[in-house]
């Protein structure tokens, strides 16, 4: 499945740049927005930028281009829309404030081991 492959690539890219608390939420059964949300945060603005660049590079090497990227200038919440996969990269403070995990709690949390299968 293409979206699961994108999730694996994005997860590894976030992990490689030391993204914090990387969460994957499967939302395909509860929303038409996407199949998966990936949520992670950095400790500061330069790390948030590095996380975004890492995801963009990893997916781009496999031919996946974002439909849009929003929030790059603020570097406190960057949304990367790849269609079936949406990557949210936050500053730690904004992640706590927006708490997407709570908003999407009806989704299915996918752990790292499940991604490997």
N, C-alpha and C positions, 0 to 999 in steps of 0.2 A: 504494500500500500504506500503510495507516494507521500501522503501526509505523515505517516509514521516515520518514514525515512527522513523527512524534513525535521521532525521533532528530535530524532536521534542526533542529527548533525548539529542542530541548534544547541541541544543540551551539552554536547561535548565541547562546542565552541565556547559556551558560557563557563563550563567547568575549567577549560584550559586557561581562561583569564581570571580564574578565582572568583567567579560570580558566587554570591552568597544565597543560601536557601533557595535553590533552584526547584521550582514546583512545576509539574505538568498536570493540567486539568483537562480531561476529555469532556467536551461539552456538546458533542455532535448529537446526542439524544435529547438535549434540552434547549438548543439554540440553533438558528440557521446562520449565525455570524461566522462560525468556524467549527472545525473538528476539535482543535486543541488550542489551549492557551498555555504559554510557557511564561512563567513569572520568575524574575530574579532581581537581585539588587547588587549594586556596587557600594563601596565605602565612601567614594568621593566622585566628583564630576569627571576627572580624567579616567577613572576606572569604568564609569558608566559608558563613556565614549569608547573605551577599549572593548568592552563587552559587545556593544553594538557593532563595531567594526569587525570583531571576530565572527559574529553570527553572519553578517553580510558577506564576509569573505568565504566562510565555510559553505554557505548555501549557494553563493555565486559560482564557486568552483564546480558545483554539480548542476549548474544551469538554472537554479531557482533565483528569480529576481523578485524583490518586494513590489507589491502593487503600490504601496505608499509607506513612507516613514514620517511619523509626526513627532514633534517635540524635541528635535535635535538641538536647537539653540539653548533650551533651558537646561538640558542634561539632568533633569530630575525625574522625568518620566518620558521614556521614549517608546513609542508603539511602532512595531515593525509588522506590517500586514502582508503576509504571504498567501492570502486567500484562505485555505483550509487551516493554516497555522498562523496564530498571532503571537508575537513575542513582545512581552512587556519588560522593559529594563528600567528599574527605579533607582533613585537614591534611597537610602535606608529610611529616611524620614518620610518621604512621599509614599513609600510602600506601606508603611504603618498607617499613614493617614487614609489612603484610598482603600486598603484592605480588600483587594480583589478576590482573595481566597474566600473571604466571608460572603461577598456578593455572589460568587459562583460556587457556593458550597454544595449545591445540588449536582454539580458535575462529579465525575469520577477521577479521583487523584491517582495518577500513574507514577509508580516509583521507578527508580533507575533500573532495577532488575527486570521489571515488566517491559521496559523499552528494548531490552536485549532479546526478548522472545518474539 
